[in-house]
Amino acid sequence: MKAVGIKPINGFSRSRKENHDSNLNNMVHFFTITEETDNKLTLVVKDSHLDVCVCIIVIDEHDNSNKNTLYLIASVKNHNIWGKLYMLPVSILHPYIVKRLFRNIK
């Protein structure tokens, strides 16, 4: 993907501390943190081919103190044909990956 100018994604590690220190910068992995509160995290990555915005929200369920609701909202804006080509396989695979990840949350 580097040949067409798409930034490589080097993967995620298990340690958040290694990749994010809110006192030093506003980055986590390859995302820029645009909003970080107790219950909301908004992440953005901008590239010449596409922009991605991901918002993660945790809602406290007052009727059951042991249960919260997690929402994941994602938006992609393609800028050109390379962004559209990149998103073809991603848009097919990501719903399955995200559902699997959500099932693993305890």
ABEGO torsion letter per residue (X at the ends): XAAAGBBBBAEBBABAAAABBAAABABBEABBBABBBAABBBBBBBBAABBBBBBBBBBBBAABAABBBBBBBBBBBBABAAAAAAAAAAAAAAAAAAAAAAAABX
